[in-house]
Amino acid sequence: MVEMLFEVDYALKVNGNFYTVFKEFVFADSVSECWSKVEPIRQELELKNKQQIHIFIGD
C-alpha cells in the first residue's frame, strides 16, 4: 500500500474560533492510521496547555 502525506493541525478553540498551536506532516496509509499516530501528541499537548486540543487532518 502507498502511504499518503497528511497535514495535521492541532488547534485550540477560543470564542468559537480555532487557532493552530502546532502543525505537522504525517505519512500514513489511511486517515485512521494517521489519527492513531497523532492522538498521543494531542493528549500530551492537552496536558501542557491544560485546554482541549482539536485535531484537523487534511491531505
DSSP file (Angstrom, degrees, kcal/mol; ACC not computed):
  #  RESIDUE AA STRUCTURE BP1 BP2  ACC     N-H-->O    O-->H-N    N-H-->O    O-->H-N    TCO  KAPPA ALPHA  PHI   PSI    X-CA   Y-CA   Z-CA
    1    1 A M              0   0    0      0, 0.0     2,-0.5     0, 0.0    28,-0.0   0.000 360.0 360.0 360.0 143.4    0.0    0.0    0.0
    2    2 A V        -     0   0    0     27,-0.1     2,-0.2     1,-0.0    26,-0.0  -0.732 360.0-129.9 -88.8 129.0    1.2    3.5   -0.8
    3    3 A E        -     0   0    0     -2,-0.5     2,-0.3    24,-0.1    26,-0.2  -0.511  19.2-146.5 -76.6 146.1    1.5    5.9    2.1
    4    4 A M  E     -A   28   0A   0     24,-3.3    24,-2.3    -2,-0.2     2,-0.6  -0.757  13.4-120.8-108.2 158.2   -0.1    9.3    1.9
    5    5 A L  E     -A   27   0A   0     -2,-0.3     2,-0.4    22,-0.2    22,-0.2  -0.893  30.4-168.3-102.0 122.8    1.1   12.5    3.4
    6    6 A F  E     -A   26   0A   0     20,-3.1    20,-2.7    -2,-0.6     2,-0.5  -0.881  16.8-139.9-111.9 141.6   -1.4   14.2    5.7
    7    7 A E  E     -AB  25  58A   0     51,-2.5    51,-3.0    -2,-0.4     2,-0.5  -0.885  22.7-163.5 -97.0 127.4   -1.2   17.7    7.1
    8    8 A V  E     -AB  24  57A   0     16,-3.2    16,-2.2    -2,-0.5     2,-0.5  -0.953   7.1-167.2-119.4 125.9   -2.3   17.7   10.8
    9    9 A D  E     -AB  23  56A   0     47,-2.7    47,-2.5    -2,-0.5     2,-0.5  -0.939   7.2-157.8-109.7 131.6   -3.3   20.9   12.7
   10   10 A Y  E     -AB  22  55A   0     12,-3.0    11,-3.2    -2,-0.5    12,-1.4  -0.946  27.7-178.3-104.4 123.9   -3.6   20.8   16.5
   11   11 A A  E     -AB  20  54A   0     43,-2.9    43,-3.1    -2,-0.5     2,-0.3  -0.920  28.7-140.9-133.8 151.0   -5.9   23.7   17.5
   12   12 A L  E     -A   19   0A   0      7,-2.6     7,-2.8    -2,-0.3     2,-0.6  -0.808  23.0-133.5 -99.0 147.4   -7.4   25.4   20.5
   13   13 A K  E     +A   18   0A   0     39,-0.5     2,-0.5    -2,-0.3     5,-0.2  -0.921  29.1 174.4-104.4 119.1  -11.0   26.7   20.3
   14   14 A V  E >   -A   17   0A   0      3,-3.3     3,-2.1    -2,-0.6    -2,-0.0  -0.986  69.3 -19.1-127.9 120.9  -11.3   30.3   21.6
   15   15 A N  T 3  S-     0   0    0     -2,-0.5    -1,-0.1     1,-0.3     3,-0.1   0.855 128.7 -50.6  51.3  40.0  -14.6   32.2   21.4
   16   16 A G  T 3  S+     0   0    0      1,-0.2     2,-0.3     0, 0.0    -1,-0.3   0.433 119.5 106.1  82.7  -1.6  -15.8   29.8   18.7
   17   17 A N  E <   -A   14   0A   0     -3,-2.1    -3,-3.3     2,-0.0     2,-0.4  -0.874  64.7-131.6-113.2 145.8  -12.7   30.2   16.6
   18   18 A F  E     -A   13   0A   0     -2,-0.3     2,-0.4    -5,-0.2    -5,-0.2  -0.800  18.6-168.9 -98.3 136.4   -9.9   27.6   16.1
   19   19 A Y  E     -A   12   0A   0     -7,-2.8    -7,-2.6    -2,-0.4     2,-0.3  -0.988  22.2-126.5-126.3 122.7   -6.3   28.6   16.4
   20   20 A T  E     +A   11   0A   0     -2,-0.4    -9,-0.3    -9,-0.2     3,-0.1  -0.495  29.0 172.6 -69.5 128.7   -3.5   26.3   15.4
   21   21 A V  E    S+     0   0A   0    -11,-3.2     2,-0.3     1,-0.4   -10,-0.2   0.562  71.0  12.9-108.3 -16.7   -0.9   25.7   18.1
   22   22 A F  E     -A   10   0A   0    -12,-1.4   -12,-3.0     2,-0.0    -1,-0.4  -0.963  62.6-169.5-160.0 141.4    1.1   23.0   16.4
   23   23 A K  E     +A    9   0A   0     -2,-0.3     2,-0.3   -14,-0.2   -14,-0.2  -0.991  12.5 163.5-135.7 142.7    1.3   21.6   12.8
   24   24 A E  E     -A    8   0A   0    -16,-2.2   -16,-3.2    -2,-0.4     2,-0.4  -0.977  32.2-123.5-151.3 164.6    3.0   18.6   11.4
   25   25 A F  E     -A    7   0A   0     -2,-0.3     2,-0.4   -18,-0.2   -18,-0.2  -0.939  28.2-167.7-112.1 135.5    3.0   16.3    8.4
   26   26 A V  E     -A    6   0A   0    -20,-2.7   -20,-3.1    -2,-0.4     2,-0.5  -0.981  16.5-142.5-129.5 132.3    2.4   12.6    8.9
   27   27 A F  E     +A    5   0A   0     -2,-0.4     2,-0.3   -22,-0.2   -22,-0.2  -0.821  40.4 147.3 -89.2 129.2    2.9    9.7    6.5
   28   28 A A  E     -A    4   0A   0    -24,-2.3   -24,-3.3    -2,-0.5     3,-0.1  -0.984  55.4-124.1-157.3 160.3    0.2    7.0    6.9
   29   29 A D  S    S+     0   0    0     -2,-0.3     2,-0.3   -26,-0.2   -27,-0.1   0.726  93.4   0.6 -78.4 -23.2   -1.8    4.5    4.9
   30   30 A S  S  > S-     0   0    0    -26,-0.1     4,-2.3     1,-0.1     5,-0.1  -0.953  75.6-100.2-156.1 169.2   -5.2    6.0    5.9
   31   31 A V  H  > S+     0   0    0     -2,-0.3     4,-3.0     2,-0.2     5,-0.2   0.889 122.0  55.9 -63.6 -38.2   -6.8    8.7    7.9
   32   32 A S  H  > S+     0   0    0      2,-0.2     4,-2.1     1,-0.2    -1,-0.2   0.913 108.8  45.6 -60.9 -43.3   -7.4    6.2   10.7
   33   33 A E  H  > S+     0   0    0      2,-0.2     4,-1.6     1,-0.2    -1,-0.2   0.905 112.2  51.6 -66.8 -40.4   -3.8    5.3   10.9
   34   34 A C  H  X S+     0   0    0     -4,-2.3     4,-2.0     1,-0.2     3,-0.3   0.939 108.9  51.4 -58.8 -47.3   -2.9    9.0   10.8
   35   35 A W  H  X S+     0   0    0     -4,-3.0     4,-2.0     1,-0.2    -2,-0.2   0.907 108.2  51.3 -57.5 -43.9   -5.3    9.6   13.7
   36   36 A S  H  < S+     0   0    0     -4,-2.1    -1,-0.2     1,-0.2    -2,-0.2   0.813 110.8  49.7 -66.7 -28.0   -3.7    6.8   15.8
   37   37 A K  H  < S+     0   0    0     -4,-1.6     4,-0.3    -3,-0.3    -1,-0.2   0.847 117.3  38.2 -76.1 -34.0   -0.3    8.3   15.2
   38   38 A V  H  X S+     0   0    0     -4,-2.0     4,-2.2     1,-0.2     3,-0.4   0.667  94.1  82.5 -95.1 -16.8   -1.2   11.8   16.3
   39   39 A E  H  X S+     0   0    0     -4,-2.0     4,-2.3     1,-0.2     5,-0.2   0.894  90.2  52.2 -57.0 -44.1   -3.6   11.1   19.1
   40   40 A P  H  > S+     0   0    0      0, 0.0     4,-1.9     0, 0.0    -1,-0.2   0.862 109.5  50.6 -61.7 -32.8   -0.8   10.6   21.7
   41   41 A I  H  > S+     0   0    0     -3,-0.4     4,-2.6    -4,-0.3    -2,-0.2   0.907 108.3  52.2 -69.6 -41.1    0.7   14.0   20.7
   42   42 A R  H  X S+     0   0    0     -4,-2.2     4,-2.3     1,-0.2    -1,-0.2   0.922 109.1  50.1 -58.9 -44.5   -2.8   15.6   21.1
   43   43 A Q  H  X S+     0   0    0     -4,-2.3     4,-1.8     1,-0.2    -1,-0.2   0.895 110.5  49.5 -62.4 -40.8   -3.0   14.2   24.6
   44   44 A E  H  X S+     0   0    0     -4,-1.9     4,-2.0     1,-0.2    -1,-0.2   0.911 110.3  50.2 -64.6 -43.0    0.5   15.5   25.5
   45   45 A L  H  X S+     0   0    0     -4,-2.6     4,-2.8     1,-0.2     5,-0.3   0.875 107.5  54.7 -63.6 -36.9   -0.4   19.0   24.2
   46   46 A E  H  X>S+     0   0    0     -4,-2.3     4,-2.0     1,-0.2     5,-0.6   0.906 107.5  49.9 -63.1 -40.6   -3.6   19.0   26.3
   47   47 A L  H  <5S+     0   0    0     -4,-1.8    -1,-0.2     2,-0.2    -2,-0.2   0.910 114.9  43.7 -63.2 -41.8   -1.6   18.2   29.4
   48   48 A K  H  <5S+     0   0    0     -4,-2.0    -2,-0.2     1,-0.2    -1,-0.2   0.898 122.8  35.9 -70.5 -41.0    0.8   21.1   28.7
   49   49 A N  H  <5S-     0   0    0     -4,-2.8    -2,-0.2     2,-0.2    -1,-0.2   0.630  93.1-140.0 -88.9 -15.1   -1.8   23.6   27.7
   50   50 A K  T  <5S+     0   0    0     -4,-2.0     2,-0.3    -5,-0.3    -3,-0.2   0.832  71.2  98.1  54.4  34.0   -4.5   22.5   30.2
   51   51 A Q  S   <S-     0   0    0     -5,-0.6     2,-0.2    -6,-0.2    -1,-0.2  -0.963  86.6 -87.7-143.2 157.9   -7.1   23.0   27.4
   52   52 A Q        -     0   0    0     -2,-0.3   -39,-0.5   -39,-0.1     2,-0.5  -0.496  40.2-152.4 -68.7 132.8   -8.9   20.8   24.9
   53   53 A I        -     0   0    0     -2,-0.2     2,-0.3   -41,-0.1   -41,-0.2  -0.919   4.4-152.4-108.7 132.4   -6.9   20.3   21.7
   54   54 A H  E     -B   11   0A   0    -43,-3.1   -43,-2.9    -2,-0.5     2,-0.5  -0.809   7.4-142.0-103.3 144.7   -8.7   19.6   18.5
   55   55 A I  E     -B   10   0A   0     -2,-0.3     2,-0.5   -45,-0.2   -45,-0.2  -0.915  13.4-172.3-110.0 131.7   -7.2   17.7   15.6
   56   56 A F  E     -B    9   0A   0    -47,-2.5   -47,-2.7    -2,-0.5     2,-0.5  -0.992   7.5-164.0-121.7 123.8   -7.8   18.6   11.9
   57   57 A I  E     +B    8   0A   0     -2,-0.5     2,-0.3   -49,-0.2   -49,-0.2  -0.931  14.4 167.4-113.3 125.6   -6.4   16.2    9.3
   58   58 A G  E      B    7   0A   0    -51,-3.0   -51,-2.5    -2,-0.5    -2,-0.0  -0.837 360.0 360.0-127.6 167.6   -6.1   17.2    5.7
   59   59 A D              0   0    0     -2,-0.3   -54,-0.2   -53,-0.2   -51,-0.1   0.384 360.0 360.0-117.3 360.0   -4.3   15.8    2.6
